[in-house]
Structure formats: structure tokens, C-alpha cells
Amino acid sequence: MAGVIVPSPSWMRSLQLWLWSLAKVYSKMHRGYIKVWRKIVDAGWLQNHKLCAFWLWCLIKASHKEFDAIVGCQTVKLMPGEFVFGLKVASKELKITIQSIRTLLDFLKTTQNLTIKSTNKFSVITITNWNTYQIQENEINTQSNKPLTNKQQTTNNIQECKEHKNVKKVFIIPTLSEIKSYCAERKNTVDAQFFLDKYIGNGWMVGNAKMKDWKAVVRTWEKNNFSTGGNNGNKFNAYKPNSRELSKDESDAYDAITREYEATKTSSAMADN
């Protein structure tokens, strides 16, 4: 087929043998995987098996995280995309002559695929743009979503508590249907219309305080058997419930309603006299 380069069987066999030998060397060391970008096809590197093999070898040898390598009696701090390089080791592992390795290094430096820093004892190769081409998506997410430190978490919790305390509960005046529905749900005999008219008339006051929870007041009416207005609109059969502890709102409502009841009885008695 015109325009298509078909690798020779001998080239494919050489690459297979190299990959197998490399896998054997690292079979006891789990180092994850690397990304091989299709740019090497566009650049024609597959047509040069030595270049392709050497480049893959560099990617595999490069550290994927910060790492302290021991070279002789010296510690070398490696960053992601770096590795300690030696001509003899590369030649031995790749079955490529040292001179060919030098040529490949010069080419990759020219194309800015890697840089190399040499000392009198060793060299360190850095893969250019390692983070651009090799960093994994889960590493990006991990870095951007690192757990908060204990101090940060404590600070956030305190702030949330402060914000929660600063939020004031706003009393919303109920509708007649809401009161009827709640009374039906509790199966009590509280007259919803009488309840609504009473507190509309006094500005939704419970004693000397503004009402905070109308449902709590309904429950207090229920417990005190305050059902309807009766003949004079103030029919009470008051008693203090003792089946359970009252909430603060219920207790306040109970005290206020009891005072209203006592005042009503007093007024009625004076009127009769």
C-alpha cells in the first residue's frame, strides 16, 4: 500500500525481545505504567527502532514521584521525570552500543525531549514536560482535593458553628389551612379558626413575647384541652401536662395561656357579680 511503512519482521522481533528483557528486569518491581503518546508516530520515531527503544527506556526509568536515589555514598534527590543515567548501564540493558547511546542523547537534547546534567561520577536525565504528558488524572484530583489539616478542619467547624448560631429563626404566620392540617394530623380538638383569630388579634404574642413556634402553641392548647371558644370564646379546661418534659417554647406558651385563662376567669367572675 502506497505511503504506508510496514515494519520488517526482524525489527518487530528485535523490539519484542527488548520489551521482554526489560519486563524481566523490572518484573519484581511494580512501578505502574507510563503514557506513550501517538506523537512518536507522527514524528517518525517508529522507523528508528533504536530511538524508539531508548525513548521508552527513558520514560520507564524516570521517577514518577520525588525520590531519594543512592549513588555510591551520595544521596541524589530526584523529582518526577528524572533518573540517574549511566552510559554503560543503558548500553547493557538496551543492547545498544555506547556510541549509539551518545548519538540518541544528542538527538533528544536537540529536540528538547530531555536534558542531562553530568558530574564526574554520574548524570541525571530530566524528561522535558513530564507533568504535561505523564501525570495521571487521579494524581491531579488528589493534589487539588488534599485532605484539610486538623487545624484547617477545626477552624472550618468553628466558623460553621458561628454561622449557625448567627442564623435567626424567622417566624412565619401560618394559614388557616396549615393550622387545620396540623390539628388533623395530631387528631386534637383545637379550633383552628379560633386559634388563628385569637393570635391575629393580639399580634401573635404569647404572654409578653412574640410567638416563635405556632405548632408548639397548638400542642400546648392540645395538652391543656383548650379546644374552642365555646359560648364566650374562652373555654378552658386547663391542666399542666406531666406525661413528658415540655420544650422551652411549649413551657412559655403554657404559662402564658394559663395566665390568660386565669385572667379570663377573673373577668368572668367580676362580670357575674
C-alpha positions as CSV (number, residue, x, y, z in Angstrom):
1,M,0.0,0.0,0.0
2,A,1.5,3.3,-1.1
3,G,2.6,5.7,1.6
4,V,2.4,3.1,4.4
5,I,5.6,1.9,6.1
6,V,5.4,-1.7,7.2
7,P,8.0,-2.6,9.8
8,S,10.2,-5.6,8.9
9,P,9.7,-8.8,10.8
10,S,13.3,-8.6,12.1
11,W,12.6,-5.1,13.5
12,M,9.5,-6.3,15.2
13,R,11.3,-9.3,16.6
14,S,14.1,-7.1,18.0
15,L,11.5,-4.8,19.7
16,Q,9.7,-7.8,21.2
17,L,12.9,-9.2,22.6
18,W,13.9,-5.9,24.0
19,L,10.5,-5.4,25.7
20,W,10.6,-8.9,27.1
21,S,14.1,-8.4,28.5
22,L,13.1,-5.1,30.0
23,A,10.0,-6.6,31.6
24,K,12.1,-9.4,33.1
25,V,14.4,-6.8,34.7
26,Y,11.6,-5.0,36.3
27,S,9.3,-7.9,37.0
28,K,9.9,-7.8,40.7
29,M,9.4,-4.1,41.0
30,H,5.9,-2.7,40.5
31,R,6.3,0.8,39.0
32,G,2.9,1.4,37.5
33,Y,2.7,2.4,33.9
34,I,3.6,5.2,31.5
35,K,1.7,7.0,28.7
36,V,3.0,6.6,25.2
37,W,1.7,9.5,23.1
38,R,1.0,9.0,19.4
39,K,3.2,11.9,18.6
40,I,6.1,9.4,18.2
41,V,4.3,8.0,15.2
42,D,3.8,11.5,13.7
43,A,7.4,12.3,14.3
44,G,8.5,9.1,12.5
45,W,10.3,7.6,15.5
46,L,8.9,4.2,14.9
47,Q,11.1,4.0,11.8
48,N,14.2,4.2,14.1
49,H,13.9,1.3,16.4
50,K,16.9,2.3,18.5
51,L,15.5,5.8,19.0
52,C,12.1,4.4,19.9
53,A,13.6,1.8,22.3
54,F,15.8,4.4,24.0
55,W,13.0,6.9,24.5
56,L,10.7,4.3,26.0
57,W,13.5,3.1,28.3
58,C,14.0,6.7,29.5
59,L,10.3,7.1,30.2
60,I,10.2,3.8,32.2
61,K,13.4,4.7,34.1
62,A,12.1,8.1,35.1
63,S,10.8,8.5,38.6
64,H,7.0,9.2,38.9
65,K,7.4,11.0,42.3
66,E,10.0,12.7,44.4
67,F,12.6,10.1,45.3
68,D,16.0,10.0,47.0
69,A,18.3,7.8,45.0
70,I,21.6,6.4,46.5
71,V,24.5,6.7,44.1
72,G,27.6,5.3,45.8
73,C,27.8,7.1,49.1
74,Q,25.8,10.1,47.8
75,T,22.1,10.8,48.0
76,V,20.6,12.3,44.9
77,K,17.1,13.9,45.2
78,L,15.1,13.1,42.1
79,M,12.0,14.9,41.0
80,P,9.2,13.4,38.8
81,G,10.6,12.7,35.4
82,E,14.2,12.4,36.5
83,F,16.5,9.4,36.8
84,V,20.2,8.7,37.3
85,F,21.8,7.8,34.0
86,G,24.9,5.8,33.1
87,L,26.1,5.1,29.5
88,K,27.3,1.6,30.4
89,V,24.0,0.6,32.1
90,A,22.0,1.9,29.2
91,S,24.1,0.1,26.7
92,K,23.9,-3.2,28.7
93,E,20.1,-3.1,29.2
94,L,19.2,-1.9,25.7
95,K,21.9,-4.0,23.8
96,I,22.9,-0.8,22.0
97,T,26.5,0.4,21.7
98,I,27.7,3.3,23.8
99,Q,28.3,5.4,20.7
100,S,24.8,4.9,19.6
101,I,23.5,5.9,23.0
102,R,25.5,9.2,22.8
103,T,24.0,9.9,19.3
104,L,20.5,9.3,20.6
105,L,21.1,11.5,23.6
106,D,22.3,14.3,21.4
107,F,19.3,14.0,19.2
108,L,16.8,14.1,22.1
109,K,18.5,17.1,23.6
110,T,18.3,18.8,20.2
111,T,14.5,18.1,20.0
112,Q,14.2,19.3,23.7
113,N,12.7,16.0,24.8
114,L,15.2,15.7,27.6
115,T,18.0,17.5,29.4
116,I,21.0,16.0,31.1
117,K,23.2,17.2,33.9
118,S,26.5,15.5,34.4
119,T,29.0,15.2,37.3
120,N,32.3,13.4,37.4
121,K,30.5,10.3,38.8
122,F,27.0,10.2,37.3
123,S,24.4,12.1,35.2
124,V,20.8,12.9,35.8
125,I,18.4,13.0,32.9
126,T,15.2,15.0,33.1
127,I,12.3,14.3,30.8
128,T,11.0,17.6,29.5
129,N,7.3,18.4,30.2
130,W,6.9,15.2,32.3
131,N,4.0,16.6,34.2
132,T,2.3,17.6,30.9
133,Y,2.4,14.2,29.4
134,Q,2.7,11.7,32.2
135,I,0.9,13.0,35.3
136,Q,-2.2,10.9,35.9
137,E,-5.7,12.3,36.2
138,N,-6.2,10.8,39.7
139,E,-3.0,12.5,40.8
140,I,-4.4,15.8,39.6
141,N,-7.6,15.2,41.6
142,T,-5.7,14.1,44.6
143,Q,-3.5,17.2,44.6
144,S,-6.5,19.5,44.1
145,N,-8.5,17.8,46.8
146,K,-5.9,17.1,49.5
147,P,-7.5,16.5,52.9
148,L,-7.6,19.5,55.2
149,T,-5.2,19.6,58.1
150,N,-6.6,19.2,61.6
151,K,-6.2,22.9,62.2
152,Q,-8.0,23.9,59.0
153,Q,-10.8,21.4,59.7
154,T,-11.2,22.7,63.3
155,T,-11.2,26.3,62.0
156,N,-13.9,25.5,59.5
157,N,-16.0,23.7,62.1
158,I,-15.8,26.7,64.4
159,Q,-16.8,29.0,61.6
160,E,-19.8,26.8,60.7
161,C,-20.9,26.8,64.3
162,K,-20.7,30.6,64.5
163,E,-22.6,31.0,61.3
164,H,-25.3,28.5,62.5
165,K,-25.7,30.5,65.8
166,N,-26.0,33.7,63.9
167,V,-28.9,32.4,61.9
168,K,-32.1,33.6,63.5
169,K,-35.3,31.5,63.1
170,V,-37.9,33.7,61.4
171,F,-41.5,33.2,62.5
172,I,-43.9,32.7,59.6
173,I,-47.5,33.3,60.2
174,P,-49.5,30.1,59.4
175,T,-52.5,30.0,57.2
176,L,-55.9,28.6,58.4
177,S,-55.4,25.5,56.2
178,E,-52.0,24.9,57.7
179,I,-53.4,25.1,61.3
180,K,-56.3,22.8,60.3
181,S,-53.9,20.3,58.7
182,Y,-51.7,20.2,61.7
183,C,-54.6,19.8,64.1
184,A,-56.0,17.0,62.0
185,E,-52.5,15.3,61.9
186,R,-52.4,15.4,65.7
187,K,-56.1,14.4,66.0
188,N,-56.9,17.1,68.6
189,T,-59.9,19.2,69.1
190,V,-58.3,22.6,68.8
191,D,-60.5,25.0,66.8
192,A,-58.1,26.2,64.1
193,Q,-60.3,29.3,63.2
194,F,-60.5,30.3,66.9
195,F,-56.7,29.8,67.3
196,L,-55.9,31.9,64.2
197,D,-58.4,34.7,65.2
198,K,-57.0,34.9,68.7
199,Y,-53.4,35.4,67.8
200,I,-54.1,37.7,64.8
201,G,-56.0,39.8,67.4
202,N,-53.0,40.0,69.8
203,G,-50.3,40.4,67.2
204,W,-49.1,36.8,67.6
205,M,-48.0,37.4,71.2
206,V,-47.6,34.6,73.8
207,G,-47.6,36.5,77.1
208,N,-45.2,39.3,76.6
209,A,-43.1,37.6,73.9
210,K,-43.5,37.2,70.2
211,M,-44.6,33.7,69.2
212,K,-41.6,31.6,67.9
213,D,-43.3,28.3,67.0
214,W,-47.1,28.2,66.4
215,K,-47.1,24.4,66.3
216,A,-45.7,24.3,69.8
217,V,-48.5,26.6,70.9
218,V,-51.1,24.3,69.3
219,R,-49.6,21.4,71.2
220,T,-49.9,23.3,74.4
221,W,-53.5,24.1,73.7
222,E,-54.0,20.4,72.9
223,K,-52.4,19.4,76.2
224,N,-54.4,21.9,78.2
225,N,-57.6,20.7,76.5
226,F,-58.2,24.2,75.1
227,S,-60.5,23.4,72.2
228,T,-62.9,26.0,71.1
229,G,-64.2,29.4,72.0
230,G,-67.4,28.0,73.4
231,N,-70.2,30.5,74.2
232,N,-67.9,33.3,75.3
233,G,-64.8,32.5,73.2
234,N,-62.7,31.5,76.2
235,K,-63.5,27.9,77.1
236,F,-60.6,26.3,79.0
237,N,-60.2,23.0,80.8
238,A,-56.6,23.8,81.8
239,Y,-54.2,21.4,83.4
240,K,-50.4,21.1,83.3
241,P,-49.3,18.1,81.3
242,N,-47.0,15.8,83.2
243,S,-46.5,13.0,80.6
244,R,-43.2,14.4,79.5
245,E,-40.9,17.3,79.8
246,L,-42.0,20.4,77.9
247,S,-39.8,22.2,75.5
248,K,-38.9,25.8,76.3
249,D,-41.4,27.1,73.7
250,E,-44.1,24.8,75.0
251,S,-43.4,25.8,78.6
252,D,-43.6,29.5,77.8
253,A,-46.8,29.0,75.8
254,Y,-48.3,27.0,78.6
255,D,-47.5,29.7,81.2
256,A,-48.9,32.4,79.0
257,I,-52.0,30.6,78.2
258,T,-52.6,29.7,81.9
259,R,-52.3,33.4,82.8
260,E,-54.7,34.3,80.1
261,Y,-57.1,31.6,81.4
262,E,-56.9,32.8,85.0
263,A,-57.4,36.4,83.8
264,T,-60.5,35.3,81.8
265,K,-61.9,33.5,84.8
266,T,-61.4,36.6,87.0
267,S,-63.0,38.9,84.4
268,S,-66.0,36.5,84.1
269,A,-66.4,36.3,87.9
270,M,-66.4,40.1,88.2
271,A,-68.9,40.4,85.4
272,D,-71.3,37.9,87.1
273,N,-71.1,39.9,90.3
